[in-house]
Amino acid sequence: MRASLLQIAVNPDESVAARRGRAADLVREQRGSDLVVLPELWPVGAFAYESFAAESEPLEGPTYAVMAEAAREARVWLHAGSIVERAPSGALYNTSLVFSPSGELVRSYRKIHRFGFDQGEAVLMAAGDDLVTVPHPQLPFGVATCYDLRFPELFRGLVDAGARAFVVPAGWPARRRAHWTLLAQARAVENQAYMLACGTAGSHAGVEQAGHSIVVDPWGEVLAEAGAGEEVLTVDLDPAKVELTRDQFPALKDRVLGTPPPTRA
């Protein structure tokens, strides 16, 4: 199984429409991949708080339309990163979109843990409350977004729901890059699942981004890691390695606290 993470930059001199077109072209170039991933809030920038309301869009808005077409033309499963969704109620959400190779919106996920400590995203956006897994035919995966990475109980819930991998788009600051790498590996190791974490390059509203998108296997080994700039990170995965790891080192079955061990699919 081949996965491609598109670590793009959010340039303030580039219009949102132009960036949508550029991202769609990059998706089309990944024809032959089995999964393509974009970062968090790439249309506007994860720290561009003052632009959230103006650049918000309905779930099936401009980004949805462009990404659905790109997924269909490339014939890829596409995690299209996240958008600022304006719900019918008027509330804003940090919402991820996942498309099938036919261009169908298979799942959407509203970010549960909002970053900001009573500022920024934490006050401007509402919180989601549903765990989301995607029935990818080769590697069913759970969806989380950026700050969610710091909350291991979310990932346990995704494992219980059948996830064999996690896909985490992010707009992670460079000053906390060490946490990004550490947490990505920790979530993979403790859940014996692949981790595909896709960040952004450049800066968001003056906040330097970490980049360093990373793919970790179920044993915690880093299979591929990007640099700080714009980059397409492509890696081949072996879906069978998840069950192999869980069979050879069956730590999940020894869980005592919290929810019961996951049922083998």
N, C-alpha and C positions, 0 to 999 in steps of 0.2 A: 504494500500500500504506500502510495506516495502522497506526501503532504507538503504544501507550500505556504509559508508565512510571509505576508507582504508588509514589510516594515517601512511604511511610507512616512514622509514628513508633512506637517501641517504648516505651510508657508502663509503668513498673513497677507502676502501680496498676491496670492492665488485665490481666485474666487471659489466659492463652494461648488458652483456648477462645473468649473474647470477641474477641480479636484475629483469630483464624481466621475468625470469623463476619463481622467488619468487613471483612477483606481479601476474603472471598468476595463480599460485597455490592458492593465496589468493582469486582471483576472483572466481575460481572454488568452493572454500569453501562456497561461498555466494549463492549457488543454493537455490532457494526459495525466494530470494529477487527480487523485481521488478525493482530496480535500484541500480547499484554499481558505486562508484565514486573513482577515483584515483587523486593524487595531480598534481600540475604543475611541468613539467620538471623533473619528478622523474627518468627518465633514466640517466640523467647527473647531475642534481642539478641546481636550478634556479640562483645561484650565481657563478657557475663554468664557468665563461665567457671564460677562456682560452681553455676550452674543447668544446665550442659550435661548432666550425667549424669541428673538428675531429669527433665528435659524431653526427653530423647532418645526416639526412637520408631522402630519398624521402617520400612522403605522404604514399605510399603503400610499406614501407620498413619493416625492422625486427620487430619493435614495432607493427606496423599495423598487421602483420601476427600472432604474438603471442597473441595479444589482441583479434583479430577476432576469433581465435580458442577458447580462454578462454570463451568469451561471448557465443559462440555457444555451448560449452560443458556444461556450467552452465545454459544455457537458461535464460540469464539475459540481460536487457538493461544495457549497460556499457558505462559510460563516462570514457574513458581511460586516463584521465589527458591530459597533453600536451607533445609534443616532439619538438626538434629542427628540423624543416622541412627545407630541402634544395629544393627550387623550381627549375624547369627546367632552369629558368633564372640565377640561382646561388644564388639568394637572400635567406637569412635565415628568417624563421618565427617561432614564438612561437605558435604552432598549436595544438588545441585540437581535439580529435577523439571520435566520439560517435557511438557505434555499437548497432544493434538490437539483439534480442535473436537468430536470425539465423546467426549471425556473419557478417551481411552486414554493411558496413560503411554508416550510415544514414546521418550524418552531420560531417563537419569539420569546425573549427572556428580559424581564425588567429587573435591573440590578437591585439586589437586596440590601447590600451594605453600601451606604453613600458616604463618600469621603468629605471631610472638611471640619469636623469637630464644631458643629453649630455655625459653620460658615459655608460659602460656596455651594457645591453640589448638595451638601447635607440639608440646606434650607431651601434651595431652589427647586429640587426634584423630590418627587414622592418615591417611596420605597416599594419595590416589588415584594411579593410574598410567596411565589411559586418556584420550586425546584424544577429545572427543565433538563431533560435528556433528549438526545437526538438519535433516531434509529438508523444510523449509518450502517449500511449492509456489511461492511468489513470490520468496523470498530465503533460500536455504540459509544457515544461520548456525552458527558455532562457539560453544561455551560455555566461559566461564572465570569465575572468582569472585575478586573483590576483589584480594588480594595478588598473584594471578596476573598482574595488569595490569603488574607490574614486570618480567616475564620475556618478552621479545619472541620468543624461540625457540618458545614455546608457540603463539603466534599464527601464526608461519610454518608450523608444523605443521598448524594448522587451515586455512590457505590451501591448503596442499598437498592437504588432504583435501576441498577443494571449497567452503570457506566463502566467501560473498560479503558476510558481515556477522559481527559479534561481539556477543554479548549477555553483559554482565558485571554481575551483581548484586553489591552491596557493602554493607559497613558501614564506611565510610571516615571516619577521624577529621577533625574540622574543622581541627585544627592542621596537617594536611598536604593541605589542599584544593587548593593550587596544583599539587601533584604529580598529583592526581586528574585535573584538567583537562588538564594537559600530557601525561600518559601516554595518556589517552583519545584525544587528537588525534594523538599520535605513532603509536599502534597503527593508527589509521585511515589516516594518510598513508602509512606505510611498507608497508602491505599493500593499499592501494587498496581499502578495504572500509568499509562502514558500521560505526559503533560505537554501540551502545545501552548505556549504562552507567547503572544504576539504583541510587541510594543511599537511605539512610534519613534521616529527620529526627529531631530531639530528641536524646536521649542514650541510650547503652547502658551500664548499670552505672556511670554518672557520666562516661562518655567522650562528649563532645559530638560529634555527627555532622556531617559536611560538608554533607549534602543535595546540592544542585546536580547532580542527575541530568542527563545530557547526551546529546545525539544529534549525531554528527559524520558528515559525508558522506565518500565515498572520496577527495575532494580535500583533506580536512582542515577544511572549513568547518563551523562550529557551526550546526546547523539549529535547535536549541532547547536551552534550559538552564533548569532549575528554580531556585528560590530555596532558602533554608535550611529552610523549614517544610514541612508536609505539602502535597503537591501532586500532581495528575495531569498529567503532561507528555505531550501528544499531538502527533504530527508525521506528516506525509505524506511518504513516501519514494518515490523512483523507482528500482526495481530495475535498470533498464537503465543507470543511471549508473555502476554498477560496471564493466561491460564497456566502456562508453564511455571512462571514465577510464583503464582499463588499455590500451585501444587507442590513445588519444591521447598517453599518456605511459607507454610500455611498460617501466617500470623493472624490473618483476619478472623479465623475461626475461634481464636482465643479471646476475642473481645468480651469484656465483662460488664462494663458500665455503658449506659446509653442504650441505643437501639440494638436489636439482636444482629448476629452475623448475617451477611447477605446470603440469600438463597442462590445456589448455583443455577445458572440459566441452562 
